[in-house]
Amino acid sequence: MLREGQVRIPSGCAISGLFSRSGRKLRGGTIVKSIAAMHDRSNGLGGGFAGYGIYPEYRDLYAFHIFYDSAEAREACERFLDRHFDVVNLSKIPTKKTPKITGEPLIWRYFVNPLPTKLADSQLDEDEYTARCVIRINTRIEGAYIFSSGKNMGVFKAVGFPEDVGEFYRLDEYEGYCWTAHGRYPTNTPGWWGGAHPFAMLGYSVVHNGEISSYDANRRHIEMFGYQCSLLTDTEVITYIIDYLNRRQGLTLEETASVIAAPFWSTIDGMEPEERKRYTYLRHAFASLLITGPFSILLGFEGGMMALNDRLKLRSMVAAEKGDMLYAASEECAIRVIEPNPDRIWTPKGGEPVIVTLDGGEK
């Protein structure tokens, strides 16, 4: 008889997200309740959350959430941080001991700004400077891993079922205008703290259900631009692709979506001339960043959220609206458990992004 963990469930994993257009703050317990409704889509090998607007008192500083394997790793990382950043505040991330979350690393939080002299010498903008420092720490300081590095946002993840991860990180003590969540059912990669979702770079965070069959091609291409995929899971590359296309190349999110979930050539052939020209350019210019395989993703970013299916819609995705709120999840039950009577509920088309942003700018 096959036991749990011996059965491959390719449609496993759960994702959920909620967003307030008005910037209204919602406690983290709301998203925990949503993702818990899809408990059976996970197997306890990874759960996590991303919250936006959760650090208003430090909104202009980068918030580094860091896992350490040892005190020595923390000391080495802090020496690096002191040389490259002004560390305004540092502390352990508050957690609640629970028998359901074990083997935790040291988990610390730092609010930082690049040192002006270092930033000037680098001739980079502060986002690129910070991103390069994050990659350098994650690849060169053994036992240290920055798993969240955006402003006024934070990622919280662990090995465990997502509802237990939410309890461990005391998420109900945080308030944010946007929350995303993931319950993991790894099929091809190991379950470990660094490999849990979300994956983040600066203000971008990604939760993902599915498998990236183009991972090797995507990874080889994106690593030519300074990124390093070292976390033993295919999802990591999605975050770097979005950071590269949207932040570094200046593509809109709609254009970014049309690269990673590109329309088929037969669809492009049927477009109006100007539209056909634009989509043809994007497919040729960024051909190696087309993501193939079944996937549904939720992207969190500063001031917004995007939901996106693969172009064949091989993974489930449901969206709903109620007043100023947008919800998206793998299953309808995850929405109705926190909003029983939505004004509108629908299933987005394959490859068609659902993008929502704050009214009047970031909160």
Rosetta blueprint (number, residue, H / E / L):
1 M L
2 L L
3 R L
4 E L
5 G L
6 Q L
7 V L
8 R L
9 I L
10 P L
11 S L
12 G L
13 C L
14 A E
15 I E
16 S E
17 G E
18 L E
19 F E
20 S E
21 R L
22 S L
23 G L
24 R L
25 K L
26 L E
27 R E
28 G H
29 G H
30 T H
31 I H
32 V H
33 K H
34 S H
35 I H
36 A H
37 A L
38 M L
39 H H
40 D H
41 R H
42 S L
43 N L
44 G L
45 L L
46 G L
47 G E
48 G E
49 F E
50 A E
51 G E
52 Y E
53 G L
54 I L
55 Y L
56 P H
57 E H
58 Y H
59 R L
60 D L
61 L L
62 Y E
63 A E
64 F E
65 H E
66 I E
67 F E
68 Y E
69 D L
70 S L
71 A H
72 E H
73 A H
74 R H
75 E H
76 A H
77 C H
78 E H
79 R H
80 F H
81 L H
82 D H
83 R H
84 H H
85 F E
86 D E
87 V E
88 V E
89 N E
90 L E
91 S E
92 K E
93 I L
94 P L
95 T L
96 K L
97 K L
98 T L
99 P L
100 K L
101 I L
102 T L
103 G L
104 E L
105 P L
106 L E
107 I E
108 W E
109 R E
110 Y E
111 F E
112 V E
113 N E
114 P E
115 L L
116 P H
117 T H
118 K H
119 L H
120 A H
121 D H
122 S H
123 Q L
124 L L
125 D L
126 E H
127 D H
128 E H
129 Y H
130 T H
131 A H
132 R H
133 C H
134 V H
135 I H
136 R H
137 I H
138 N H
139 T H
140 R H
141 I L
142 E L
143 G L
144 A E
145 Y E
146 I E
147 F E
148 S E
149 S L
150 G L
151 K E
152 N L
153 M E
154 G E
155 V E
156 F E
157 K E
158 A E
159 V L
160 G L
161 F L
162 P H
163 E H
164 D H
165 V H
166 G H
167 E H
168 F H
169 Y L
170 R L
171 L H
172 D H
173 E H
174 Y L
175 E E
176 G E
177 Y L
178 C E
179 W E
180 T E
181 A E
182 H E
183 G E
184 R L
185 Y L
186 P L
187 T L
188 N L
189 T L
190 P L
191 G L
192 W L
193 W H
194 G H
195 G H
196 A L
197 H L
198 P L
199 F E
200 A E
201 M E
202 L L
203 G L
204 Y E
205 S E
206 V E
207 V E
208 H E
209 N E
210 G E
211 E L
212 I L
213 S L
214 S L
215 Y H
216 D H
217 A H
218 N H
219 R H
220 R H
221 H H
222 I H
223 E H
224 M H
225 F H
226 G L
227 Y L
228 Q L
229 C L
230 S L
231 L L
232 L L
233 T L
234 D L
235 T H
236 E H
237 V H
238 I H
239 T H
240 Y H
241 I H
242 I H
243 D H
244 Y H
245 L H
246 N H
247 R H
248 R H
249 Q L
250 G L
251 L L
252 T L
253 L H
254 E H
255 E H
256 T H
257 A H
258 S H
259 V H
260 I H
261 A L
262 A L
263 P L
264 F L
265 W H
266 S H
267 T H
268 I H
269 D H
270 G L
271 M L
272 E L
273 P H
274 E H
275 E H
276 R H
277 K H
278 R H
279 Y H
280 T H
281 Y H
282 L H
283 R H
284 H H
285 A H
286 F L
287 A H
288 S H
289 L H
290 L L
291 I L
292 T L
293 G L
294 P L
295 F E
296 S E
297 I E
298 L E
299 L E
300 G E
301 F E
302 E L
303 G L
304 G E
305 M E
306 M E
307 A E
308 L E
309 N E
310 D L
311 R L
312 L L
313 K L
314 L L
315 R L
316 S L
317 M L
318 V E
319 A E
320 A E
321 E E
322 K E
323 G L
324 D L
325 M E
326 L E
327 Y E
328 A E
329 A E
330 S L
331 E L
332 E H
333 C H
334 A H
335 I H
336 R H
337 V L
338 I L
339 E L
340 P L
341 N L
342 P L
343 D L
344 R E
345 I E
346 W E
347 T L
348 P L
349 K L
350 G L
351 G L
352 E L
353 P L
354 V E
355 I E
356 V E
357 T E
358 L L
359 D L
360 G L
361 G L
362 E L
363 K L
